């Protein structure tokens, strides 16, 4: 699980999910600033996976 390929794939999948969820949030009417702040806090929080 420590190969560079696996790391890149996991990184790409994680950001794909983040972008998808963000897009769904905006489509449902989320305000840009609060939703962006919430997304950033989720991304930088330790132990997210």
Secondary structure by P-SEA (a helix, b strand, c coil): cccaaaaaaaaaaaaaaaaaaaaaaaaaccccaaaaaaaaaaaaccccc
